[in-house]
Amino acid sequence: MESYWNGAEAAHRRVMMKAAGYSDSDIRKKPHIGVPNSYMEGSPGSAHLRQIAEAVKQGIWAAGGVPVEFGIPATCGNIANGAEELKYEQVGRDIVAMSVEFVSRVHNFDGLVMVASCDNIIAGCYLAAARVNIPSMVVTGGSMQPGHHCGKTVVEADLDVARFSGSAEEDLMELEEAVCPSFGACPSMGTANTMQMLGEVMNLVMPGTATIPASDNRKLRQAREAGKFAVKLVKSGLKPSDLITKEILLNSIMFDMAVAGSTNAVLHILTMAYELGIDITLEDFETYAKEIPCINAVIPSGPYTVVDFHYAGGVPNVMKMLESRLFTDAPMMNGGTWGEYLSGVKAQPNEVIHTLEKPLFHEPGLKILRGNLSPNGAIVRPTAVPDSVKYMKGKAKVFDGDRSAFEAIEAGEIVPGDIIVIRYEGCKGAPGMKELMLSIDALIGHGLHTSVGLVSDARFSGFNFGAIIGHVSPEAYDGGTIALVENGDEIIIDIPNGQVSLEVTEEELQKRKANWVCPPLKEEKGCLNLFARNCRPAEQGGAMQPW
């Protein structure tokens, strides 16, 4: 805003910008646009973002704006895969949002173009847009190319399966050299690519650009165009609160069901809704789970990668397939409505993206389960569950953490028909709602995912498959029923009917509840402690939003 940079009272502001290399006329007359960049050398999803951010800035300059790039935290969740530190990842979403909020407020930007690719980093950018509420958009880093090994297409998750299935170290080394051949987000329907896609639906990423592979130079050209568009967006005055309406978030839920996106998207959509004061709950996910089948054949729901998805029409093609169900009067970031935009999109049914009439599965990509074990809701991805375990009744084997369950699997203590219960890994219990990479990868590696169930207050990766029930709420740390389960209790997992229940009488549960003692927080200081003391429960997004 020009008034902030003009007049004698702004001399101290101008001199700081001049000392940083900006000219007087740029400072006084042009919109200042922050460019938060999650560049980070230690991750393929972030190591290429310098070049993308540079293209964004070129576009901003060309359109008459002033870009101000700054760094924001970034991690690669796979670095901590199987380690205790993985519980920091969800907390990272809030740290990213706070970082963008902090710098944007102090520097009073007129707009934002955030550059991000991965998991909770890009989700944190979306949350920042909602919180700062100035004209904002995101440029994604795109998807990684799949690897090729021994004549087969391979992705990073294949390495984990090979590791736990007993492959020789020299074979693992060969696979390790092949599975991640380029920059970009791992090309399955994990959280990173799910959130990149949802950016288009949420009016935060330019249509048709979210899934451009990192190796495709169109990514740079579109980043430059995004920078230009950001200046136009700032001049229009359209803010996230104008563009991310309830109808847009409901469209996002439908999209997530259709593509069988990562279950973590549920947390992020709910968090966005709460930040914007929009009434979205798990019940909305339940509603659309009954109506929207999975039409996307990307791993793990099918054999294809996100690179295939992009060239099969990408997000616009999925939205076209959903057109009859969407709120088409909802606004679009580039003007008009979604209905007007989709009128110019040609439907392209293909092997990757199917139609609603001939879906890949007659099930949704996500489903909410309820029962006395999770009265506030739990989450499963039906399209990644083998038919043999869509209904299970088995004996509970209970563990207070991911590693102890993993050790039991490795020791041969878990047998077909068992239902593993992993608790005290939720938002407060971990703290940070850990992804159960160790135990789930071990189940798959040992071939137990077709005969063993798993129920937890933790979350899991978009790469995972099996009868994995996550996000159980109330979590164990809050005294939920999952804290009261004992070894040998019978549990029923009934995915077709949306139930997860404990076959123990209410009278017995009340006795156990009376003897239950809440454990101390695992972290006594630092951001994990702050998160545990300020986060909302999983069914409300699990973010640090105590207001």
C-alpha positions as CSV (number, residue, x, y, z in Angstrom):
1,M,0.0,0.0,0.0
2,E,1.5,3.2,-1.2
3,S,0.6,5.3,1.9
4,Y,2.8,2.9,4.0
5,W,5.9,3.8,1.9
6,N,5.3,7.5,1.2
7,G,5.6,10.7,3.3
8,A,8.2,11.8,5.9
9,E,6.9,9.2,8.4
10,A,7.9,6.4,6.1
11,A,11.5,7.6,5.7
12,H,12.9,4.9,8.1
13,R,11.1,2.2,6.1
14,R,12.3,3.4,2.7
15,V,15.9,3.7,3.8
16,M,15.9,0.1,4.9
17,M,14.6,-1.0,1.5
18,K,17.1,1.2,-0.3
19,A,19.9,-0.2,1.8
20,A,18.8,-3.6,0.6
21,G,19.1,-2.5,-3.0
22,Y,15.6,-1.4,-4.0
23,S,15.1,1.9,-5.8
24,D,13.0,4.8,-4.5
25,S,10.4,4.7,-7.3
26,D,9.9,0.9,-6.8
27,I,9.5,1.3,-3.1
28,R,7.0,4.2,-3.3
29,K,4.8,3.3,-6.2
30,K,4.7,-0.5,-6.8
31,P,3.0,-3.3,-4.9
32,H,5.3,-5.1,-2.5
33,I,4.9,-8.9,-2.9
34,G,6.5,-11.3,-0.5
35,V,8.0,-14.5,-2.0
36,P,8.3,-17.1,0.8
37,N,10.6,-19.8,-0.6
38,S,10.9,-23.2,1.1
39,Y,14.1,-24.0,-0.8
40,M,16.2,-26.5,1.2
41,E,19.2,-28.5,-0.1
42,G,18.4,-31.7,1.7
43,S,15.2,-32.7,-0.1
44,P,14.4,-33.5,-3.8
45,G,11.1,-31.7,-3.3
46,S,12.8,-28.5,-2.3
47,A,16.3,-28.4,-3.7
48,H,15.2,-27.0,-7.1
49,L,13.0,-24.2,-5.7
50,R,15.6,-21.4,-6.1
51,Q,15.2,-21.5,-9.8
52,I,11.4,-21.5,-9.5
53,A,11.4,-18.6,-7.1
54,E,13.7,-16.7,-9.4
55,A,11.2,-17.2,-12.2
56,V,8.4,-16.0,-10.0
57,K,10.3,-12.8,-9.1
58,Q,11.0,-12.2,-12.8
59,G,7.3,-12.3,-13.4
60,I,6.5,-9.9,-10.6
61,W,9.1,-7.4,-11.8
62,A,7.8,-7.7,-15.4
63,A,4.2,-6.9,-14.3
64,G,5.2,-3.9,-12.2
65,G,5.6,-5.3,-8.7
66,V,8.4,-5.5,-6.3
67,P,9.3,-9.0,-5.1
68,V,10.8,-9.6,-1.7
69,E,12.0,-13.2,-1.3
70,F,12.6,-14.7,2.1
71,G,13.2,-18.2,3.4
72,I,10.7,-20.4,5.3
73,P,11.4,-23.8,7.0
74,A,11.3,-26.9,4.9
75,T,11.9,-30.6,5.7
76,C,11.7,-33.9,3.9
77,G,9.5,-36.3,5.9
78,N,11.3,-39.2,4.4
79,I,14.5,-38.2,6.1
80,A,12.8,-38.9,9.4
81,N,11.0,-42.0,8.1
82,G,10.9,-44.6,10.9
83,A,12.6,-42.2,13.4
84,E,11.0,-40.6,16.4
85,E,11.7,-37.2,14.9
86,L,8.9,-37.8,12.3
87,K,6.5,-36.4,14.8
88,Y,7.8,-32.9,14.1
89,E,6.3,-33.0,10.6
90,Q,2.7,-32.0,11.4
91,V,4.0,-29.3,13.9
92,G,6.0,-28.0,10.9
93,R,2.8,-27.0,9.2
94,D,2.1,-24.5,12.0
95,I,5.7,-23.3,12.1
96,V,5.7,-22.6,8.4
97,A,2.4,-20.7,8.7
98,M,3.7,-18.7,11.6
99,S,6.9,-17.9,9.7
100,V,5.0,-16.5,6.7
101,E,2.7,-14.6,9.1
102,F,5.5,-13.1,11.0
103,V,7.5,-11.8,8.1
104,S,4.4,-10.7,6.1
105,R,3.0,-8.7,9.0
106,V,6.3,-6.9,9.8
107,H,7.0,-6.0,6.2
108,N,3.4,-5.2,5.4
109,F,3.3,-7.0,2.0
110,D,0.5,-6.2,-0.4
111,G,0.5,-9.8,-1.6
112,L,2.3,-13.2,-1.4
113,V,3.5,-15.8,-3.8
114,M,4.7,-18.8,-1.8
115,V,7.0,-21.5,-3.4
116,A,6.6,-25.0,-1.9
117,S,6.2,-28.7,-2.7
118,C,6.1,-31.0,0.2
119,D,3.6,-32.4,2.7
120,N,3.2,-30.1,5.7
121,I,5.3,-27.3,4.1
122,I,2.8,-26.6,1.3
123,A,-0.1,-27.1,3.8
124,G,1.6,-24.5,6.0
125,C,1.7,-22.1,3.1
126,Y,-2.1,-22.5,2.5
127,L,-2.7,-22.0,6.2
128,A,-0.6,-18.8,6.1
129,A,-2.6,-17.5,3.2
130,A,-5.8,-17.9,5.1
131,R,-4.3,-16.3,8.2
132,V,-2.6,-13.3,6.7
133,N,-5.5,-12.9,4.3
134,I,-3.9,-10.7,1.7
135,P,-4.0,-11.5,-2.0
136,S,-2.0,-14.8,-2.0
137,M,-1.1,-17.7,-4.2
138,V,1.3,-20.7,-4.3
139,V,3.6,-22.0,-6.9
140,T,4.3,-25.7,-6.5
141,G,7.5,-27.5,-7.1
142,G,5.8,-30.2,-9.1
143,S,6.2,-34.0,-9.1
144,M,9.3,-36.2,-9.3
145,Q,9.7,-38.5,-12.3
146,P,9.2,-42.2,-11.4
147,G,12.2,-44.5,-11.4
148,H,12.8,-47.5,-13.5
149,H,14.4,-50.7,-12.3
150,C,14.6,-54.1,-13.9
151,G,12.0,-53.1,-16.4
152,K,9.5,-51.9,-13.8
153,T,8.3,-48.4,-12.8
154,V,9.4,-47.8,-9.1
155,V,8.8,-45.1,-6.6
156,E,10.3,-44.4,-3.2
157,A,7.8,-46.5,-1.3
158,D,9.0,-49.6,-3.1
159,L,12.4,-49.2,-1.4
160,D,10.8,-49.4,2.0
161,V,8.8,-52.6,1.0
162,A,12.0,-54.2,-0.3
163,R,13.9,-53.3,2.8
164,F,11.4,-55.0,5.1
165,S,10.8,-58.0,2.8
166,G,14.4,-59.1,3.3
167,S,16.0,-58.0,0.0
168,A,19.8,-58.3,-0.1
169,E,21.8,-55.1,0.6
170,E,23.3,-55.0,-2.9
171,D,19.8,-55.3,-4.4
172,L,18.6,-52.5,-2.1
173,M,21.5,-50.4,-3.3
174,E,20.5,-50.9,-6.9
175,L,16.9,-49.9,-6.1
176,E,18.1,-47.0,-4.1
177,E,19.9,-45.6,-7.1
178,A,16.8,-45.8,-9.2
179,V,13.7,-44.8,-7.2
180,C,14.1,-41.1,-7.0
181,P,15.6,-39.9,-10.3
182,S,14.7,-36.2,-10.3
183,F,13.7,-33.2,-8.3
184,G,10.1,-32.9,-7.2
185,A,7.6,-34.5,-4.8
186,C,7.5,-38.3,-4.7
187,P,5.1,-39.2,-7.5
188,S,2.5,-41.2,-5.6
189,M,-0.8,-39.9,-4.1
190,G,1.1,-38.9,-0.9
191,T,0.4,-35.8,1.0
192,A,2.7,-33.6,-1.1
193,N,1.0,-34.2,-4.4
194,T,-2.4,-34.3,-2.8
195,M,-1.9,-30.8,-1.4
196,Q,-0.3,-29.5,-4.6
197,M,-3.5,-30.7,-6.4
198,L,-5.8,-29.2,-3.8
199,G,-4.2,-25.8,-4.2
200,E,-5.9,-25.5,-7.6
201,V,-9.2,-26.4,-6.2
202,M,-8.8,-24.0,-3.3
203,N,-7.9,-21.1,-5.6
204,L,-4.4,-20.8,-4.4
205,V,-2.5,-22.4,-7.4
206,M,-3.0,-21.4,-11.0
207,P,-5.3,-23.8,-12.9
208,G,-3.6,-26.7,-14.6
209,T,-0.1,-26.0,-13.1
210,A,0.1,-27.8,-9.8
211,T,1.3,-31.1,-11.1
212,I,3.6,-30.0,-13.9
213,P,6.6,-32.3,-13.3
214,A,9.7,-30.6,-11.8
215,S,11.7,-31.8,-14.8
216,D,9.3,-30.2,-17.3
217,N,10.6,-26.7,-18.2
218,R,7.0,-25.6,-18.5
219,K,7.2,-25.4,-14.7
220,L,9.6,-22.4,-15.0
221,R,7.5,-20.7,-17.7
222,Q,4.3,-21.1,-15.5
223,A,6.2,-19.8,-12.4
224,R,7.0,-16.6,-14.4
225,E,3.3,-16.3,-15.4
226,A,2.3,-16.8,-11.8
227,G,4.5,-13.9,-10.8
228,K,2.8,-11.7,-13.3
229,F,-0.6,-12.9,-12.2
230,A,0.2,-12.1,-8.6
231,V,0.5,-8.4,-9.4
232,K,-2.9,-8.6,-11.1
233,L,-4.3,-10.4,-8.1
234,V,-3.0,-7.7,-5.7
235,K,-4.6,-5.0,-7.8
236,S,-7.9,-6.8,-7.8
237,G,-7.8,-6.9,-4.0
238,L,-9.1,-10.5,-3.9
239,K,-8.1,-12.2,-0.7
240,P,-8.2,-15.8,0.4
241,S,-11.3,-15.1,2.4
242,D,-13.0,-14.0,-0.9
243,L,-11.8,-17.0,-2.9
244,I,-11.9,-19.9,-0.4
245,T,-15.6,-20.1,0.4
246,K,-17.5,-23.0,2.0
247,E,-18.4,-24.2,-1.5
248,I,-14.7,-24.2,-2.5
249,L,-13.8,-26.3,0.6
250,L,-16.7,-28.7,-0.2
251,N,-15.4,-29.0,-3.8
252,S,-12.0,-29.8,-2.2
253,I,-13.5,-32.6,-0.2
254,M,-15.2,-34.1,-3.3
255,F,-11.9,-33.8,-5.2
256,D,-10.0,-35.6,-2.5
257,M,-12.5,-38.4,-2.5
258,A,-12.3,-38.7,-6.3
259,V,-8.5,-38.9,-6.4
260,A,-8.1,-41.0,-3.2
261,G,-5.8,-38.3,-1.8
262,S,-3.7,-38.6,1.3
263,T,-5.7,-38.9,4.5
264,N,-3.7,-36.0,5.8
265,A,-5.7,-33.7,3.5
266,V,-8.6,-34.1,6.0
267,L,-6.5,-32.4,8.7
268,H,-5.5,-29.6,6.3
269,I,-8.9,-28.9,4.9
270,L,-10.4,-28.8,8.4
271,T,-7.6,-26.5,9.6
272,M,-8.2,-24.1,6.7
273,A,-11.9,-24.1,7.4
274,Y,-11.4,-23.2,11.1
275,E,-8.9,-20.5,10.2
276,L,-11.4,-18.9,7.8
277,G,-14.4,-19.3,10.2
278,I,-16.1,-21.7,7.8
279,D,-18.3,-24.5,9.2
280,I,-16.7,-27.7,7.8
281,T,-16.7,-30.9,9.9
282,L,-16.0,-34.6,9.5
283,E,-19.7,-35.0,8.7
284,D,-19.1,-33.3,5.4
285,F,-16.4,-35.9,4.5
286,E,-18.9,-38.6,5.5
287,T,-21.5,-37.2,3.2
288,Y,-19.3,-37.1,0.2
289,A,-17.8,-40.5,0.9
290,K,-21.3,-41.9,0.2
291,E,-21.5,-40.0,-3.1
292,I,-18.1,-39.7,-4.8
293,P,-16.2,-42.8,-5.9
294,C,-12.5,-43.0,-6.6
295,I,-11.8,-42.2,-10.3
296,N,-8.0,-41.8,-10.1
297,A,-5.6,-44.7,-10.7
298,V,-2.5,-43.2,-9.2
299,I,-0.4,-45.3,-6.7
300,P,-1.5,-46.7,-4.3
301,S,-5.0,-46.9,-5.7
302,G,-3.7,-47.9,-9.2
303,P,-0.5,-48.4,-11.2
304,Y,0.1,-44.9,-12.4
305,T,2.2,-41.9,-11.1
306,V,1.4,-38.3,-10.7
307,V,3.4,-37.6,-13.8
308,D,1.0,-39.8,-15.7
309,F,-1.8,-38.0,-13.9
310,H,-0.6,-34.6,-15.1
311,Y,-0.4,-35.6,-18.8
312,A,-3.8,-37.4,-18.5
313,G,-5.4,-34.0,-17.9
314,G,-4.5,-33.3,-14.3
315,V,-6.7,-31.4,-11.9
316,P,-8.8,-29.7,-14.6
317,N,-9.7,-33.1,-16.0
318,V,-10.8,-34.5,-12.6
319,M,-12.8,-31.3,-11.9
320,K,-14.5,-31.8,-15.3
321,M,-15.4,-35.3,-14.4
322,L,-16.9,-34.0,-11.1
323,E,-18.6,-31.1,-12.8
324,S,-22.2,-32.4,-12.2
325,R,-21.5,-32.6,-8.5
326,L,-19.4,-29.5,-7.9
327,F,-20.6,-26.1,-6.6
328,T,-19.9,-24.5,-10.0
329,D,-21.0,-21.1,-8.9
330,A,-18.0,-20.9,-6.6
331,P,-15.4,-18.3,-7.5
332,M,-12.2,-18.9,-9.3
333,M,-8.9,-17.1,-8.6
334,N,-8.5,-15.9,-12.2
335,G,-12.0,-14.4,-12.4
336,G,-15.5,-15.8,-13.0
337,T,-16.7,-19.1,-11.6
338,W,-15.7,-22.7,-11.7
339,G,-18.6,-23.4,-14.0
340,E,-17.4,-20.8,-16.5
341,Y,-13.9,-22.2,-16.4
342,L,-15.0,-25.8,-16.7
343,S,-17.2,-25.0,-19.7
344,G,-13.9,-24.5,-21.6
345,V,-12.3,-27.8,-20.4
346,K,-12.7,-30.8,-22.5
347,A,-13.4,-34.1,-20.7
348,Q,-10.6,-36.7,-21.3
349,P,-11.6,-40.0,-19.8
350,N,-8.5,-42.3,-19.8
351,E,-6.8,-45.1,-17.9
352,V,-5.5,-42.7,-15.3
353,I,-8.6,-40.5,-14.8
354,H,-11.9,-42.2,-15.1
355,T,-15.5,-40.9,-15.1
356,L,-18.0,-40.9,-12.3
357,E,-20.2,-43.2,-14.4
358,K,-17.3,-45.7,-14.8
359,P,-15.1,-45.2,-11.7
360,L,-12.0,-47.0,-10.9
361,F,-13.6,-48.1,-7.6
362,H,-17.2,-48.0,-6.5
363,E,-15.8,-46.8,-3.2
364,P,-14.6,-43.3,-2.1
365,G,-10.9,-42.4,-1.8
366,L,-11.5,-41.7,1.9
367,K,-13.9,-42.8,4.5
368,I,-14.8,-41.8,8.0
369,L,-15.3,-44.7,10.5
370,R,-17.1,-44.4,13.8
371,G,-17.9,-46.6,16.8
372,N,-17.2,-46.8,20.5
373,L,-13.5,-47.0,19.7
374,S,-13.6,-43.7,17.9
375,P,-16.8,-41.8,18.6
376,N,-15.4,-38.6,17.1
377,G,-14.3,-40.3,13.9
378,A,-11.4,-42.2,12.4
379,I,-10.1,-42.3,8.9
380,V,-9.3,-45.0,6.3
381,R,-8.5,-45.1,2.6
382,P,-10.7,-47.8,1.3
383,T,-9.1,-48.0,-2.2
384,A,-5.8,-49.0,-0.6
385,V,-7.3,-51.8,1.6
386,P,-7.2,-55.4,0.3
387,D,-10.6,-57.1,0.1
388,S,-9.4,-59.7,2.6
389,V,-9.3,-57.1,5.5
390,K,-12.1,-54.8,4.6
391,Y,-14.0,-56.6,7.4
392,M,-12.1,-58.0,10.3
393,K,-12.8,-59.3,13.8
394,G,-9.7,-60.0,15.7
395,K,-7.8,-59.9,19.0
396,A,-6.1,-56.6,19.9
397,K,-2.3,-56.4,20.4
398,V,-1.6,-53.1,22.1
399,F,1.4,-50.9,21.9
400,D,2.2,-47.5,23.3
401,G,4.1,-46.3,20.3
402,D,5.1,-47.1,16.7
403,R,8.6,-48.5,17.5
404,S,7.3,-51.1,20.0
405,A,4.8,-52.3,17.4
406,F,7.5,-52.5,14.8
407,E,9.7,-54.6,17.0
408,A,6.8,-57.0,17.7
409,I,6.2,-57.4,13.9
410,E,9.9,-58.0,13.3
411,A,10.0,-60.6,16.1
412,G,7.2,-62.6,14.6
413,E,4.7,-61.8,17.4
414,I,2.1,-60.5,15.0
415,V,0.1,-63.2,13.1
416,P,-2.8,-63.2,10.6
417,G,-6.0,-62.1,12.2
418,D,-4.4,-59.8,14.8
419,I,-5.5,-56.2,15.1
420,I,-2.6,-53.9,16.2
421,V,-3.5,-51.0,18.3
422,I,-0.9,-48.2,18.4
423,R,-1.7,-45.3,20.8
424,Y,-0.2,-42.3,22.5
425,E,1.0,-41.1,19.0
426,G,-1.8,-38.5,18.4
427,C,-1.6,-34.7,18.4
428,K,-0.9,-34.5,22.1
429,G,0.4,-38.0,22.8
430,A,3.3,-38.0,20.3
431,P,3.2,-34.9,20.4
432,G,2.6,-34.0,16.8
433,M,0.5,-36.9,15.5
434,K,3.2,-39.1,14.2
435,E,3.1,-41.0,10.8
436,L,3.3,-44.7,11.5
437,M,6.0,-45.5,8.9
438,L,7.9,-48.2,10.8
439,S,5.1,-50.6,11.7
440,I,3.1,-50.1,8.5
441,D,6.1,-50.6,6.2
442,A,7.0,-53.7,8.2
443,L,3.5,-55.1,7.8
444,I,3.7,-54.7,4.1
445,G,7.3,-56.0,3.9
446,H,6.3,-59.1,5.7
447,G,3.1,-59.6,3.6
448,L,0.9,-59.1,6.7
449,H,-1.1,-56.2,5.3
450,T,-3.6,-58.6,3.7
451,S,-4.4,-60.3,7.0
452,V,-3.6,-57.9,9.9
453,G,-5.4,-54.7,10.8
454,L,-4.1,-51.6,12.5
455,V,-5.9,-49.0,14.5
456,S,-4.2,-45.8,15.9
457,D,-4.6,-42.3,17.1
458,A,-1.7,-41.5,14.8
459,R,-1.7,-40.7,11.1
460,F,-0.1,-42.5,8.2
461,S,1.5,-41.6,4.9
462,G,-0.3,-41.3,1.6
463,F,2.1,-44.0,0.3
464,N,0.8,-46.6,2.8
465,F,-1.8,-49.3,2.1
466,G,-3.6,-52.0,4.1
467,A,-6.3,-52.0,6.8
468,I,-4.9,-49.0,8.5
469,I,-7.3,-47.0,10.6
470,G,-5.9,-43.6,11.7
471,H,-6.9,-40.4,13.4
472,V,-8.8,-42.2,16.1
473,S,-10.4,-39.6,18.4
474,P,-10.5,-38.9,21.2
475,E,-6.8,-39.8,21.3
476,A,-5.3,-41.9,24.0
477,Y,-3.7,-38.9,25.7
478,D,-7.2,-37.3,26.1
479,G,-8.5,-40.5,27.7
480,G,-10.2,-41.8,24.6
481,T,-11.4,-45.4,24.4
482,I,-8.2,-46.3,22.6
483,A,-6.4,-45.7,25.9
484,L,-8.5,-48.4,27.5
485,V,-7.9,-51.3,25.1
486,E,-6.2,-54.3,26.5
487,N,-4.4,-57.2,24.9
488,G,-6.9,-59.8,23.8
489,D,-9.9,-57.5,23.5
490,E,-11.9,-58.1,20.4
491,I,-12.0,-55.3,17.8
492,I,-14.2,-55.1,14.7
493,I,-13.1,-53.2,11.6
494,D,-16.0,-52.9,9.2
495,I,-15.0,-50.6,6.4
496,P,-18.0,-51.1,4.1
497,N,-20.3,-50.0,7.0
498,G,-18.0,-47.3,8.3
499,Q,-17.4,-48.8,11.8
500,V,-14.5,-49.5,14.1
501,S,-15.6,-50.8,17.5
502,L,-14.3,-52.5,20.7
503,E,-16.2,-55.5,21.9
504,V,-16.1,-54.6,25.6
505,T,-19.1,-53.7,27.7
506,E,-19.7,-50.1,28.7
507,E,-19.5,-51.2,32.3
508,E,-16.1,-52.7,31.9
509,L,-14.9,-49.5,30.0
510,Q,-16.0,-47.3,32.9
511,K,-14.0,-49.5,35.3
512,R,-10.9,-49.1,33.2
513,K,-11.5,-45.4,32.8
514,A,-11.6,-45.0,36.6
515,N,-8.1,-46.6,36.8
516,W,-6.6,-44.8,33.8
517,V,-3.9,-42.2,34.6
518,C,-3.0,-39.5,32.0
519,P,0.8,-39.9,31.3
520,P,3.0,-36.8,31.4
521,L,3.7,-35.1,28.1
522,K,6.7,-36.7,26.3
523,E,8.2,-33.3,25.5
524,E,8.8,-30.9,28.4
525,K,9.9,-27.9,26.2
526,G,10.3,-26.7,22.7
527,C,7.8,-26.6,19.8
528,L,6.4,-30.0,20.4
529,N,5.4,-29.0,24.0
530,L,3.9,-25.8,22.6
531,F,2.0,-27.8,20.0
532,A,0.6,-30.3,22.5
533,R,-0.6,-27.5,24.8
534,N,-2.2,-25.5,22.0
535,C,-3.5,-27.9,19.3
536,R,-7.0,-28.8,18.5
537,P,-8.1,-32.4,18.2
538,A,-7.6,-34.4,15.0
539,E,-11.3,-34.1,14.0
540,Q,-10.8,-30.3,14.0
541,G,-7.6,-30.3,12.0
542,G,-5.0,-30.8,14.8
543,A,-3.4,-27.3,14.3
544,M,-2.2,-24.8,16.9
545,Q,-5.5,-22.8,16.9
546,P,-6.4,-22.4,20.6
547,W,-8.6,-19.4,19.9
